[in-house]
């Protein structure tokens, strides 16, 4: 590049760098997401640590080996060790450079460690059939500006190498178009942070679409047309240190391993996860259309070894061309040898890989990082997720949905957290799922929520017997249609507000409402219908009056159920979606001492004068699964 062009582009870059200045390490502060300047070490709360003190040699070696292979982003060479063919252009000093025209053998940046290089793509076509197409040798800061009004392509092939591979931090800006294809590995890989603003980027890859220690993007469009693994992947560094006794300690912080998206248009079709982060995902505004296409494998030792699977991964049956999930307590009935598993995780939005299982004196312990806040936090945006695996999943963490619109179809769980799932607002439409909303704790404070589930609709569960799960509903318009339990807590359930309709199971082994430690109904409006085999009613300690109806025969689907007072005024009404025989109704408008009548269509199911918190119409008893807690 001649000196005149360098001076001109240097002036342009000053203005463009202002557009990228918003990029930074990011973290949660008092419930809000804030930016902070990029700097050494980043920031975040102190993480849990994996301490190998006292472990036997073989166990310690296994823990160290697992941690060392957690991330491939810190290495200086590709895993194949292949030799890169000589590039058409080698950039050996920092500064600003324009790339135009064709580069059939790629572009190499060999500026010294710590340099800053600014590349302007101006109708550039960069290719390499036997290695990386655009890459750096040393750990540098790289800025790529996609010049407005231009169309640029990058493509590579070869032996297990990425198309764009930069060591250090990589920022991409500019409003031009950039298309990247890797027939070999990932489309874009940065060993540090990857930051994108304003750009229109389309990628296709044999492995990940975009991968870095952290990924942040704002006001841009990212399209992953096909990815062999994750669409966007943020993989945390492996921090290995020594304690005072010289023992190896693994400490992970929240300063990387995150995905932050603000006002992004993201369209992805992947074989792996649509968005995957090790520490947390934060999304505020934008449009997100994610499709994951899971690939199944049958049960065999060879497949378990090849794909790193365990027996617990095999949870799917195949009937014709349809895969269906099997409940964990039903696996023996089917026989594990007849079951299937995904080759790899293929969730829509997922957080959490930094979890270790270490056996010490035959005691298993799980150690996972946490930031004391939500591992998935969605403020707003439009989401359409079609996933084979879970649609939104926080592993060893929490989920908070504060707003946005969601249309979800999955054959696994729709929204699930290993710890807390909290919905404060938004419109959530789960059109199909195995279980709809799940967590150790589920709290719903607002929003419009529709759940269709082949098993439980809303479920609070955990395998740890020391944990008391709960479901708390304080508000929202909630509609649940389930084949299993409608709303099910392995611990307690408390409802203090909201408008809730449960079209529950027809099976006698499931219930519209189910809580092992009781149901407190202290407010809101609820209509829950289902079978008569396992009916569970709210506790008599509840503060709001409840009518419990058991019809003498099944009420047909599409029958309008009405509750009227003695003057004939309608208090509640709902149309059954499925046949049912039990109905639980509660409203603040039901008063003590008043007489109420329940009808199914034109048929009167019965009348009752309310004298206590629970009033029954029809046959009921404490046995046969029909009773109260």
BAKOLZA-159768 format. One record per residue (C-alpha): residue number from 1; x, y, z. Coordinates in Angstrom, 2 decimals, m for minus. Layout:
N
(NUM,(X,Y,Z))
...
END
This chain:
629
(1,(0.00,0.00,0.00))
(2,(1.41,3.44,m0.87))
(3,(1.86,6.11,1.80))
(4,(m0.90,8.36,0.45))
(5,(m3.49,5.59,0.82))
(6,(m2.23,4.76,4.28))
(7,(m2.66,8.38,5.41))
(8,(m6.16,8.61,3.93))
(9,(m7.27,5.33,5.43))
(10,(m5.79,6.26,8.77))
(11,(m8.15,9.25,8.90))
(12,(m11.10,7.05,7.94))
(13,(m10.16,4.50,10.57))
(14,(m10.29,7.11,13.36))
(15,(m13.96,7.70,12.59))
(16,(m14.72,4.01,12.17))
(17,(m13.00,3.08,15.40))
(18,(m15.49,5.32,17.20))
(19,(m18.23,2.98,15.99))
(20,(m16.44,0.02,17.51))
(21,(m15.60,1.66,20.80))
(22,(m18.71,0.24,22.44))
(23,(m17.17,m3.23,22.49))
(24,(m15.91,m4.32,25.85))
(25,(m15.93,m7.00,28.43))
(26,(m19.42,m7.15,29.87))
(27,(m20.98,m8.16,33.13))
(28,(m24.07,m7.90,35.28))
(29,(m24.39,m5.11,37.82))
(30,(m27.47,m4.81,40.03))
(31,(m29.56,m6.78,37.58))
(32,(m28.51,m4.78,34.52))
(33,(m26.00,m5.53,31.80))
(34,(m23.27,m2.91,31.45))
(35,(m20.25,m2.37,29.28))
(36,(m16.74,m1.82,30.56))
(37,(m13.58,m0.97,28.66))
(38,(m11.55,m3.80,27.27))
(39,(m8.59,m4.38,29.50))
(40,(m6.28,m6.92,30.93))
(41,(m7.96,m9.74,32.77))
(42,(m11.53,m8.54,32.32))
(43,(m13.99,m8.43,35.19))
(44,(m16.53,m10.69,36.78))
(45,(m17.40,m12.31,40.05))
(46,(m15.08,m14.85,41.56))
(47,(m15.81,m18.30,40.23))
(48,(m16.00,m21.66,41.88))
(49,(m12.71,m23.53,41.73))
(50,(m11.86,m27.12,41.06))
(51,(m9.29,m28.18,43.60))
(52,(m7.54,m31.47,42.97))
(53,(m5.99,m31.53,46.43))
(54,(m6.10,m35.00,47.93))
(55,(m7.20,m36.79,44.79))
(56,(m5.41,m39.93,43.80))
(57,(m2.99,m39.62,40.89))
(58,(m5.26,m41.15,38.25))
(59,(m8.27,m39.01,39.21))
(60,(m6.15,m35.85,39.32))
(61,(m4.70,m36.64,35.91))
(62,(m8.19,m37.15,34.47))
(63,(m9.43,m33.83,35.89))
(64,(m6.38,m32.00,34.51))
(65,(m6.74,m33.69,31.11))
(66,(m10.44,m32.80,30.89))
(67,(m9.70,m29.17,31.69))
(68,(m6.86,m28.95,29.19))
(69,(m9.11,m30.09,26.37))
(70,(m11.96,m27.75,27.33))
(71,(m10.91,m25.03,24.87))
(72,(m8.98,m25.17,21.61))
(73,(m8.89,m21.38,21.30))
(74,(m5.62,m20.77,23.13))
(75,(m3.36,m22.83,20.90))
(76,(m1.05,m21.30,18.30))
(77,(m1.57,m23.94,15.63))
(78,(m4.48,m25.80,14.12))
(79,(m5.07,m29.25,15.50))
(80,(m4.10,m30.83,12.21))
(81,(m0.63,m29.33,12.31))
(82,(m0.92,m28.84,8.56))
(83,(1.47,m26.51,6.77))
(84,(m0.06,m23.30,5.45))
(85,(0.55,m22.65,1.75))
(86,(2.36,m19.35,0.93))
(87,(m0.14,m16.49,0.92))
(88,(m0.68,m14.03,m1.92))
(89,(m0.27,m11.14,0.51))
(90,(1.77,m11.02,3.72))
(91,(1.23,m8.05,6.06))
(92,(4.24,m7.74,8.35))
(93,(3.64,m4.43,10.15))
(94,(0.83,m2.73,12.01))
(95,(m1.26,m0.11,10.23))
(96,(m4.24,0.19,7.87))
(97,(m4.57,m1.90,4.69))
(98,(m7.13,m2.14,1.91))
(99,(m7.84,m5.57,0.38))
(100,(m9.40,m5.50,m3.09))
(101,(m9.63,m8.01,m5.89))
(102,(m8.66,m11.68,m5.79))
(103,(m6.36,m13.48,m3.38))
(104,(m6.48,m17.14,m4.48))
(105,(m3.92,m18.26,m1.87))
(106,(m5.08,m16.22,1.09))
(107,(m3.85,m13.27,3.16))
(108,(m1.43,m13.66,6.05))
(109,(m0.92,m11.10,8.83))
(110,(2.53,m11.50,10.39))
(111,(2.74,m8.27,12.37))
(112,(4.61,m8.64,15.63))
(113,(2.84,m9.62,18.84))
(114,(0.84,m6.77,20.33))
(115,(0.39,m4.92,17.04))
(116,(m2.88,m3.47,15.77))
(117,(m3.83,m4.10,12.16))
(118,(m6.86,m2.56,10.42))
(119,(m8.04,m4.30,7.25))
(120,(m10.53,m2.69,4.86))
(121,(m12.37,m5.21,2.67))
(122,(m13.26,m3.47,m0.56))
(123,(m14.78,m6.06,m2.95))
(124,(m12.20,m8.61,m1.88))
(125,(m12.31,m12.30,m2.80))
(126,(m9.98,m14.25,m0.50))
(127,(m9.60,m18.00,m0.95))
(128,(m7.33,m20.84,0.03))
(129,(m7.82,m24.44,m1.05))
(130,(m5.21,m25.84,1.34))
(131,(m5.32,m23.84,4.56))
(132,(m6.54,m20.72,6.32))
(133,(m7.75,m17.95,4.02))
(134,(m7.31,m14.85,6.24))
(135,(m5.23,m15.26,9.38))
(136,(m2.59,m13.97,11.77))
(137,(0.58,m15.62,13.02))
(138,(0.96,m13.66,16.24))
(139,(m1.34,m12.48,19.02))
(140,(m2.49,m9.08,17.72))
(141,(m5.54,m6.81,17.70))
(142,(m7.28,m6.91,14.34))
(143,(m10.05,m4.66,13.02))
(144,(m11.84,m5.59,9.81))
(145,(m13.99,m2.92,8.15))
(146,(m16.35,m4.17,5.45))
(147,(m16.58,m1.12,3.22))
(148,(m20.10,0.18,2.57))
(149,(m21.62,m0.86,m0.74))
(150,(m19.13,m3.70,m1.32))
(151,(m19.52,m7.48,m1.49))
(152,(m16.69,m9.59,m0.12))
(153,(m16.11,m13.34,0.01))
(154,(m13.74,m15.53,1.99))
(155,(m13.51,m19.27,1.50))
(156,(m11.17,m22.07,2.46))
(157,(m10.69,m25.81,2.31))
(158,(m7.95,m28.09,3.56))
(159,(m7.23,m30.30,6.52))
(160,(m9.09,m29.13,9.66))
(161,(m8.37,m25.39,9.40))
(162,(m10.54,m22.30,9.79))
(163,(m11.35,m19.83,7.04))
(164,(m10.72,m16.69,9.15))
(165,(m8.40,m17.36,12.10))
(166,(m6.97,m14.53,14.19))
(167,(m4.92,m14.84,17.34))
(168,(m5.92,m12.14,19.77))
(169,(m9.00,m9.91,19.60))
(170,(m10.93,m9.44,16.36))
(171,(m13.47,m6.67,15.65))
(172,(m15.59,m6.45,12.49))
(173,(m17.49,m3.33,11.42))
(174,(m18.76,m1.61,8.29))
(175,(m22.04,m1.94,6.43))
(176,(m20.84,m3.91,3.41))
(177,(m21.57,m7.59,2.86))
(178,(m19.21,m10.36,3.89))
(179,(m19.69,m14.04,3.03))
(180,(m17.42,m16.65,4.62))
(181,(m17.37,m20.37,3.82))
(182,(m15.19,m23.02,5.41))
(183,(m15.39,m26.45,3.86))
(184,(m12.81,m27.53,6.41))
(185,(m13.60,m26.20,9.89))
(186,(m15.00,m22.97,11.41))
(187,(m15.82,m19.85,9.40))
(188,(m14.48,m17.29,11.92))
(189,(m12.26,m18.08,14.88))
(190,(m10.62,m15.62,17.28))
(191,(m8.47,m16.76,20.16))
(192,(m9.60,m13.71,22.14))
(193,(m12.78,m11.67,21.75))
(194,(m14.90,m11.44,18.59))
(195,(m16.88,m8.21,18.26))
(196,(m19.21,m7.24,15.42))
(197,(m21.10,m4.01,14.73))
(198,(m23.20,m2.84,11.76))
(199,(m22.00,m5.58,9.40))
(200,(m23.95,m8.07,7.28))
(201,(m22.16,m11.41,7.61))
(202,(m23.19,m14.76,6.10))
(203,(m21.28,m17.90,7.04))
(204,(m21.31,m21.56,6.14))
(205,(m19.00,m23.96,7.91))
(206,(m18.09,m27.57,8.48))
(207,(m17.70,m26.83,12.20))
(208,(m18.67,m23.70,14.17))
(209,(m19.93,m20.60,12.44))
(210,(m18.39,m18.00,14.77))
(211,(m16.18,m19.02,17.67))
(212,(m14.12,m17.08,20.21))
(213,(m13.51,m16.73,23.91))
(214,(m16.40,m14.24,23.90))
(215,(m18.70,m12.96,21.17))
(216,(m20.48,m9.60,21.26))
(217,(m22.49,m8.03,18.45))
(218,(m24.65,m4.95,17.99))
(219,(m26.84,m3.55,15.21))
(220,(m25.76,m6.18,12.71))
(221,(m27.03,m9.14,10.71))
(222,(m25.48,m12.59,11.08))
(223,(m26.68,m15.48,8.94))
(224,(m25.45,m19.02,9.48))
(225,(m26.75,m20.93,6.47))
(226,(m25.34,m24.26,7.62))
(227,(m23.05,m25.15,10.46))
(228,(m21.71,m28.59,11.30))
(229,(m21.52,m27.56,14.96))
(230,(m22.61,m24.39,16.81))
(231,(m23.72,m21.24,15.02))
(232,(m22.17,m18.90,17.62))
(233,(m19.84,m20.37,20.22))
(234,(m18.11,m18.64,23.14))
(235,(m15.64,m20.94,24.85))
(236,(m14.08,m19.82,28.09))
(237,(m10.35,m19.93,28.71))
(238,(m8.94,m22.60,30.98))
(239,(m7.27,m20.81,33.87))
(240,(m4.86,m23.22,35.49))
(241,(m3.01,m22.02,38.59))
(242,(m1.25,m23.41,41.65))
(243,(m2.40,m23.02,45.22))
(244,(m0.09,m22.37,48.19))
(245,(0.72,m26.07,48.42))
(246,(1.60,m26.30,44.75))
(247,(m1.54,m28.20,43.79))
(248,(m3.25,m27.50,40.48))
(249,(m6.37,m25.35,40.77))
(250,(m8.78,m24.61,37.92))
(251,(m10.43,m21.23,38.27))
(252,(m12.91,m19.83,35.76))
(253,(m14.12,m16.22,35.72))
(254,(m17.04,m14.50,34.05))
(255,(m14.75,m12.26,31.98))
(256,(m15.07,m14.49,28.93))
(257,(m17.07,m17.42,27.63))
(258,(m20.09,m15.15,27.08))
(259,(m22.32,m14.12,24.16))
(260,(m23.81,m10.61,24.16))
(261,(m26.23,m9.64,21.37))
(262,(m27.92,m6.26,21.10))
(263,(m30.36,m5.52,18.27))
(264,(m29.00,m8.30,16.08))
(265,(m30.76,m10.09,13.23))
(266,(m29.55,m13.67,13.64))
(267,(m30.67,m16.47,11.32))
(268,(m29.09,m19.87,11.87))
(269,(m29.43,m23.47,10.71))
(270,(m27.04,m25.71,12.63))
(271,(m26.23,m29.32,13.45))
(272,(m25.05,m28.18,16.88))
(273,(m26.32,m25.42,19.17))
(274,(m27.69,m22.23,17.66))
(275,(m25.96,m20.12,20.34))
(276,(m23.64,m21.71,22.89))
(277,(m21.76,m19.97,25.70))
(278,(m19.81,m21.35,28.63))
(279,(m20.69,m18.59,31.13))
(280,(m23.72,m16.57,30.06))
(281,(m25.87,m15.26,27.21))
(282,(m27.40,m11.79,27.28))
(283,(m29.80,m10.69,24.53))
(284,(m31.52,m7.34,24.20))
(285,(m33.73,m6.69,21.16))
(286,(m33.29,m8.05,17.67))
(287,(m34.71,m10.93,15.65))
(288,(m33.50,m14.50,16.16))
(289,(m34.55,m17.38,13.92))
(290,(m32.76,m20.56,15.02))
(291,(m33.17,m24.06,13.60))
(292,(m31.13,m26.97,14.92))
(293,(m31.10,m30.24,13.01))
(294,(m30.04,m32.97,15.40))
(295,(m28.42,m36.13,14.11))
(296,(m29.27,m39.35,15.97))
(297,(m27.19,m42.47,16.47))
(298,(m28.32,m45.86,17.72))
(299,(m27.08,m47.42,20.93))
(300,(m23.76,m49.17,20.55))
(301,(m20.35,m49.19,22.20))
(302,(m18.78,m47.90,18.99))
(303,(m21.12,m44.90,18.83))
(304,(m20.63,m44.15,22.53))
(305,(m16.87,m44.10,22.06))
(306,(m16.91,m42.11,18.81))
(307,(m19.26,m39.37,20.02))
(308,(m18.38,m39.36,23.72))
(309,(m21.83,m40.53,24.84))
(310,(m23.01,m42.26,28.00))
(311,(m26.03,m44.45,28.67))
(312,(m27.84,m41.40,30.08))
(313,(m27.72,m39.75,26.64))
(314,(m29.92,m42.45,25.11))
(315,(m33.47,m41.21,25.68))
(316,(m35.17,m41.46,22.28))
(317,(m37.31,m44.05,20.53))
(318,(m37.87,m44.28,16.81))
(319,(m41.22,m45.11,15.24))
(320,(m41.11,m44.94,11.46))
(321,(m39.33,m41.62,10.92))
(322,(m40.43,m40.01,14.19))
(323,(m38.23,m39.75,17.27))
(324,(m39.90,m39.42,20.67))
(325,(m38.35,m38.83,24.07))
(326,(m38.65,m41.47,26.78))
(327,(m39.13,m40.57,30.43))
(328,(m36.16,m41.59,32.58))
(329,(m38.24,m44.07,34.58))
(330,(m39.44,m45.72,31.36))
(331,(m36.03,m46.54,29.87))
(332,(m35.95,m50.08,31.25))
(333,(m39.34,m50.81,29.76))
(334,(m38.11,m49.90,26.29))
(335,(m34.64,m51.40,26.68))
(336,(m31.63,m49.15,26.22))
(337,(m30.35,m51.16,23.25))
(338,(m33.36,m49.91,21.28))
(339,(m32.84,m46.24,22.10))
(340,(m31.12,m43.37,20.28))
(341,(m29.05,m40.32,21.18))
(342,(m27.97,m37.11,19.48))
(343,(m24.43,m37.15,18.10))
(344,(m23.87,m33.77,19.75))
(345,(m25.82,m31.11,21.61))
(346,(m28.22,m29.28,19.29))
(347,(m30.01,m26.79,21.51))
(348,(m31.35,m23.43,20.38))
(349,(m29.73,m21.20,23.02))
(350,(m27.50,m22.88,25.57))
(351,(m25.21,m21.91,28.44))
(352,(m22.93,m24.14,30.42))
(353,(m20.04,m26.44,29.76))
(354,(m17.83,m25.61,32.72))
(355,(m19.02,m28.45,34.89))
(356,(m16.77,m31.13,36.32))
(357,(m17.60,m34.41,37.95))
(358,(m14.79,m35.60,40.19))
(359,(m14.89,m38.81,42.20))
(360,(m13.09,m38.61,45.53))
(361,(m13.34,m41.57,47.90))
(362,(m16.28,m42.82,45.84))
(363,(m18.14,m39.53,46.38))
(364,(m19.24,m37.62,43.29))
(365,(m19.21,m33.84,43.42))
(366,(m20.32,m31.36,40.81))
(367,(m18.45,m28.06,40.57))
(368,(m19.74,m25.42,38.16))
(369,(m19.22,m21.70,37.81))
(370,(m21.90,m19.21,38.69))
(371,(m22.01,m15.43,38.53))
(372,(m24.77,m14.97,41.06))
(373,(m27.09,m13.74,38.35))
(374,(m28.86,m15.20,35.36))
(375,(m26.80,m17.34,33.00))
(376,(m29.32,m16.63,30.26))
(377,(m30.95,m13.22,30.39))
(378,(m33.27,m12.02,27.63))
(379,(m34.53,m8.46,27.83))
(380,(m36.44,m8.21,24.58))
(381,(m36.48,m9.37,20.98))
(382,(m38.32,m11.69,18.61))
(383,(m37.40,m15.38,18.77))
(384,(m38.42,m18.28,16.57))
(385,(m36.71,m21.48,17.66))
(386,(m37.12,m24.87,15.96))
(387,(m34.81,m27.26,17.79))
(388,(m34.30,m30.99,18.02))
(389,(m32.81,m30.62,21.51))
(390,(m33.88,m28.10,24.20))
(391,(m34.84,m24.69,22.83))
(392,(m33.42,m22.56,25.69))
(393,(m31.21,m24.34,28.23))
(394,(m29.10,m23.15,31.17))
(395,(m26.84,m25.86,32.51))
(396,(m26.05,m25.36,36.21))
(397,(m27.51,m21.87,36.05))
(398,(m30.55,m19.61,35.80))
(399,(m32.77,m18.18,33.08))
(400,(m34.56,m14.82,33.20))
(401,(m36.96,m13.75,30.47))
(402,(m38.01,m10.15,30.98))
(403,(m39.65,m9.50,27.62))
(404,(m39.76,m10.44,23.97))
(405,(m41.85,m12.72,21.81))
(406,(m41.06,m16.42,21.50))
(407,(m42.40,m19.09,19.17))
(408,(m40.86,m22.44,20.12))
(409,(m41.08,m25.92,18.61))
(410,(m38.93,m28.71,20.01))
(411,(m39.20,m32.43,20.63))
(412,(m37.29,m31.91,23.89))
(413,(m37.77,m29.24,26.58))
(414,(m38.66,m25.69,25.55))
(415,(m37.24,m23.53,28.38))
(416,(m35.22,m25.36,31.03))
(417,(m32.70,m24.39,33.69))
(418,(m30.85,m26.62,36.10))
(419,(m31.50,m23.99,38.76))
(420,(m34.06,m21.17,38.36))
(421,(m36.34,m20.40,35.41))
(422,(m37.99,m17.01,35.85))
(423,(m40.39,m15.33,33.43))
(424,(m41.22,m11.72,34.20))
(425,(m42.82,m10.68,30.93))
(426,(m43.08,m11.18,27.21))
(427,(m45.15,m13.48,25.02))
(428,(m44.04,m17.11,25.08))
(429,(m45.76,m19.52,22.71))
(430,(m44.51,m23.09,23.05))
(431,(m46.25,m24.80,20.16))
(432,(m44.70,m28.22,20.76))
(433,(m42.34,m29.68,23.37))
(434,(m41.60,m32.68,25.58))
(435,(m41.72,m30.54,28.71))
(436,(m42.59,m26.87,28.37))
(437,(m41.05,m24.80,31.18))
(438,(m38.72,m26.52,33.63))
(439,(m36.27,m25.79,36.42))
(440,(m35.42,m26.75,39.96))
(441,(m37.35,m23.58,40.71))
(442,(m39.90,m21.99,38.37))
(443,(m41.18,m18.48,39.00))
(444,(m43.65,m16.69,36.73))
(445,(m44.45,m13.06,37.47))
(446,(m45.96,m11.89,34.21))
(447,(m46.27,m12.36,30.48))
(448,(m48.56,m14.23,28.13))
(449,(m47.55,m17.90,28.13))
(450,(m48.89,m20.80,26.08))
(451,(m47.46,m24.28,26.66))
(452,(m48.11,m27.44,24.64))
(453,(m46.24,m30.44,26.03))
(454,(m46.24,m34.20,25.46))
(455,(m45.17,m34.65,29.09))
(456,(m45.40,m32.03,31.87))
(457,(m46.35,m28.49,30.95))
(458,(m44.60,m26.61,33.78))
(459,(m42.29,m28.68,35.95))
(460,(m40.05,m28.09,38.98))
(461,(m37.73,m31.05,39.50))
(462,(m34.25,m31.95,40.71))
(463,(m32.58,m35.28,41.45))
(464,(m31.02,m34.02,44.69))
(465,(m33.22,m35.19,47.62))
(466,(m31.84,m32.37,49.79))
(467,(m33.44,m29.75,47.53))
(468,(m37.03,m28.59,47.91))
(469,(m38.27,m27.49,44.51))
(470,(m40.93,m24.85,44.04))
(471,(m43.24,m23.23,41.53))
(472,(m44.36,m19.68,42.31))
(473,(m46.84,m17.87,40.08))
(474,(m47.66,m14.25,40.92))
(475,(m49.01,m13.03,37.57))
(476,(m49.35,m13.58,33.85))
(477,(m51.84,m15.14,31.46))
(478,(m50.91,m18.83,31.36))
(479,(m52.40,m21.56,29.20))
(480,(m51.09,m25.13,29.52))
(481,(m52.04,m28.15,27.45))
(482,(m50.20,m31.30,28.49))
(483,(m50.29,m35.06,28.12))
(484,(m48.48,m35.46,31.43))
(485,(m49.02,m33.31,34.51))
(486,(m50.17,m29.79,33.73))
(487,(m48.28,m27.91,36.44))
(488,(m46.06,m30.21,38.49))
(489,(m43.71,m29.46,41.37))
(490,(m41.66,m32.11,43.14))
(491,(m41.70,m29.66,46.02))
(492,(m44.23,m26.91,46.67))
(493,(m46.53,m24.76,44.54))
(494,(m47.82,m21.30,45.37))
(495,(m50.18,m19.24,43.22))
(496,(m50.93,m15.67,44.26))
(497,(m51.98,m14.11,40.96))
(498,(m52.38,m14.52,37.23))
(499,(m54.96,m16.08,34.97))
(500,(m54.22,m19.80,34.62))
(501,(m55.88,m22.39,32.40))
(502,(m54.66,m25.99,32.47))
(503,(m55.95,m28.47,29.91))
(504,(m54.45,m31.45,31.65))
(505,(m53.94,m35.14,31.02))
(506,(m56.46,m37.76,30.03))
(507,(m54.31,m40.47,31.63))
(508,(m55.33,m41.55,35.13))
(509,(m51.68,m41.53,36.25))
(510,(m51.23,m37.76,35.78))
(511,(m52.92,m34.67,37.14))
(512,(m53.71,m31.14,36.02))
(513,(m52.06,m29.84,39.23))
(514,(m49.48,m31.81,41.19))
(515,(m47.17,m30.82,44.05))
(516,(m45.49,m33.25,46.43))
(517,(m45.45,m30.72,49.28))
(518,(m48.79,m29.10,48.64))
(519,(m50.48,m26.32,46.69))
(520,(m51.25,m22.94,48.22))
(521,(m53.77,m20.93,46.22))
(522,(m53.82,m17.37,47.54))
(523,(m54.96,m15.38,44.53))
(524,(m55.43,m15.28,40.78))
(525,(m57.87,m17.13,38.59))
(526,(m57.46,m20.84,37.81))
(527,(m59.30,m23.37,35.70))
(528,(m57.65,m26.80,35.64))
(529,(m59.26,m29.84,34.08))
(530,(m58.03,m33.37,33.59))
(531,(m58.63,m37.02,34.35))
(532,(m60.19,m38.24,37.60))
(533,(m57.52,m40.77,38.50))
(534,(m54.86,m38.64,40.23))
(535,(m56.58,m35.39,41.14))
(536,(m54.75,m33.18,43.59))
(537,(m56.53,m30.18,45.03))
(538,(m55.12,m27.03,46.66))
(539,(m54.50,m27.10,50.39))
(540,(m57.22,m26.08,52.85))
(541,(m54.62,m23.59,54.12))
(542,(m55.15,m21.60,50.93))
(543,(m56.70,m18.15,51.26))
(544,(m58.88,m18.18,48.14))
(545,(m62.01,m20.30,47.72))
(546,(m61.77,m23.30,45.43))
(547,(m64.44,m25.42,43.76))
(548,(m63.51,m29.02,42.98))
(549,(m65.77,m30.77,40.47))
(550,(m65.87,m34.45,39.62))
(551,(m68.28,m35.31,36.81))
(552,(m70.10,m38.62,36.96))
(553,(m68.96,m39.32,33.40))
(554,(m66.40,m37.91,31.02))
(555,(m67.00,m34.42,29.69))
(556,(m66.37,m34.33,25.94))
(557,(m63.72,m32.18,24.31))
(558,(m64.84,m28.76,23.07))
(559,(m67.47,m28.45,25.80))
(560,(m67.97,m25.07,27.44))
(561,(m67.74,m25.21,31.23))
(562,(m69.47,m22.34,33.04))
(563,(m69.60,m21.28,36.68))
(564,(m72.55,m19.08,37.64))
(565,(m73.83,m17.62,40.87))
(566,(m77.40,m18.03,42.15))
(567,(m78.61,m15.12,39.99))
(568,(m77.22,m16.78,36.86))
(569,(m74.32,m14.35,36.50))
(570,(m71.29,m15.98,34.86))
(571,(m68.27,m16.01,37.16))
(572,(m65.95,m18.15,35.00))
(573,(m66.09,m20.06,31.75))
(574,(m63.68,m22.13,29.67))
(575,(m63.98,m24.61,26.81))
(576,(m62.35,m28.00,27.26))
(577,(m59.67,m28.90,24.76))
(578,(m59.77,m32.61,25.60))
(579,(m62.14,m34.96,27.36))
(580,(m61.99,m34.54,31.13))
(581,(m63.70,m35.68,34.32))
(582,(m62.22,m33.42,36.98))
(583,(m62.25,m29.61,37.16))
(584,(m60.66,m27.25,39.66))
(585,(m61.96,m23.67,39.59))
(586,(m60.95,m20.68,41.68))
(587,(m61.47,m16.94,41.39))
(588,(m61.42,m13.91,43.70))
(589,(m65.11,m13.55,42.76))
(590,(m66.06,m16.78,44.58))
(591,(m67.37,m15.76,47.99))
(592,(m68.16,m17.65,51.18))
(593,(m71.85,m18.30,51.77))
(594,(m72.78,m17.93,48.10))
(595,(m74.24,m20.74,45.99))
(596,(m72.68,m21.63,42.65))
(597,(m73.63,m23.93,39.79))
(598,(m71.28,m25.61,37.29))
(599,(m72.50,m26.64,33.85))
(600,(m70.90,m28.59,31.01))
(601,(m72.69,m27.26,27.98))
(602,(m76.37,m27.52,28.87))
(603,(m75.76,m30.26,31.44))
(604,(m75.65,m29.26,35.11))
(605,(m72.77,m30.96,36.90))
(606,(m73.94,m29.73,40.30))
(607,(m74.34,m26.85,42.71))
(608,(m72.68,m26.03,46.02))
(609,(m72.87,m23.41,48.75))
(610,(m69.36,m22.31,49.72))
(611,(m68.72,m22.88,53.42))
(612,(m64.96,m23.54,53.47))
(613,(m61.84,m22.98,51.35))
(614,(m62.52,m26.23,49.46))
(615,(m65.99,m27.06,48.18))
(616,(m66.76,m30.21,46.21))
(617,(m69.29,m31.05,43.54))
(618,(m69.70,m34.71,42.68))
(619,(m67.92,m37.73,44.14))
(620,(m64.63,m37.17,45.91))
(621,(m62.64,m38.90,48.61))
(622,(m59.19,m39.03,50.09))
(623,(m58.37,m42.25,48.26))
(624,(m57.78,m43.26,44.69))
(625,(m55.53,m40.28,44.11))
(626,(m58.42,m37.83,44.65))
(627,(m57.66,m35.68,47.63))
(628,(m55.91,m32.65,49.01))
(629,(m52.60,m31.74,50.60))
END
